[in-house]
Amino acid sequence: MGEKAMRLGELISDLPVEGLFADPDTQITGIAYDSRLVKPGDLFVAVEGFQSDGHRYIGSALEKGAAAVLCSHLDKEGIPAVVTKDTRRVLALVSARFFGFPAKEMTVIGVTGTNGKTTVTNLVKTALEKTRGIKVGLIGTNAILVGEKVLASSRTTPESRDLMEIFRRMADEGCKAVVMEVSSHALVLDRVSGVPFAVGAFTNLTEDHLDFHETMEEYARCKSLLFRQCGRAVINADDPWAGKMAAEASCPVLRTAVKAGGDLRAFGIRLASDHVSFDVCMGEKRVPVTLGIPGEFSVYNALTTLGILVSLGIDLEEAAKALAACHGVMGRAELVPTDRDYTVMIDYAHTPDALENILKTVRGYARGRVITLFGCGGDRDRKKRPLMGEIAARLSDLVIVTSDNPRTEEPMEIIREILPGLEGSDTPRVVIENRREAIAYALREGRKDDVILLAGKGHETYQEIDHVKTPFDERIIVAELLQKMKERKETRMEI
């Protein structure tokens, strides 16, 4: 885990540095990019962030005992430093070396795309464990898993230094493979620089993160960076951006498809309320597939999973059998137990495409009304807010607009930017800013055979308001509210 010290000169050997202004024999006992976490003997890496510049904290890091500093420029003389033009990239490279290149000890699979990453990575992990009988690590939005051991996850893809420490732990605890979600932020910010991906996969690209990338073209360019550091690529050929991904790939590409031509194709799709089934064809081989997660999007997730497994050398029929034994993922088309004659579903859908996909799935089997409760996150892409409003109105019988992680924005301001998307629709809608109150309203309004979709939070168990995360697990909240309704034996209640 990096307890052994390394010489500074050894640590930066052959890396893209412009100058060494420290004793190369300096012993480095750790790496830190947050000055608040610096320990004596650390190499402090001054990263230029979007909200603060690490160079401002060099003095603080040295006061805490940093043995040397890695930075892009020096404002003072006499500081033991290594100067490089790209501190983010070199942070990734020195971290890999410090932790003993742990990624090289495992088979690493990366999955990128707007939607589907969490489901695909979980399916791949389970299928690899079933087919190969090995311990598999997972890094993603829901959690970090070392086999079955759960670690906290604060972002989709950890910072490079933390990623290497996680890889080291996984390798030391016997993981032979690791499957991870790779965000566009991680790719453009060098969090995965130098990671040798055996397989990289692309699920789809729809509007999201444009507060960061500004244009879809730039978003796509960042996603495509994954395919320059893979041994093999698996690309969803039905997606409009598939050509861009394939063009950037510096490795063999396996194309999956339902509609377009592909190397791995799905035929005879059959959709049910609790699963999908279809035949998958590759060359002359045709194999039946069943996955216990509803919706056409599940066909795409299954194809990407099968593409990854086949690219790793697993027989298609064996891979399909493993997939049949896989279950759903928390917060993805997750059905919540109730004692009512209606259905409550929780889904992470927080982009226009994801919301449309889950609503089309629900509409496909709902015998009653579809009631959609959703909001949009604060401090994120504002362009998608009216788009999600339009989709909810078009595919629902009742829309409840509420709050969803407003962060530093005023909740009602976010809601006001959603509402124009519902204009022109005769779908009934109600605005209830407090999300708990909104859920209570939805449960009271539910009738026999209705499906109530709680969209946006999925696996999250908190509500983030003004930098503070307060507990908010919709599973617990639904159970509490239903219990109150049961105790009072009425459908109208106070919260």
Secondary structure, DSSP 8 states (H G I E B T S, - for coil): ---S-EEHHHHTTTS--SEEES-TT-EE-EEESSGGG--TTEEEE--B-SS-BGGGGHHHHHHTT-SEEEES--SSSS--EEE-S-HHHHHHHHHHHHTT-GGGGSEEEEEESSSSHHHHHHHHHHHHHHHH--EEEEESSS-EEETTEEE--SSSS--HHHHHHHHHHHHHTTEEEEEEE--HHHHHTTTTTT--EEEEEE----S--HHHH-SHHHHHHHHHGGGGSEEEEEEETTSTTHHHHHHH-SS-EEEEESSS--SEEEEEEEE-SS-EEEEEEETTEEEEEEESS-SHHHHHHHHHHHHHHHHTT--HHHHHHHHHT----TTSSEEE--SSSSEEEEE---SHHHHHHHHHHHHHH-SS-EEEEE---TTS-STHHHHHHHHHHHH-SEEEE--S--BTS-HHHHHHHHGGGGTT--S-EEE-SSHHHHHHHHHHH--TT-EEEEES-TT--EEEETTEEEE--HHHHHHHHHHHHHHHTSS----
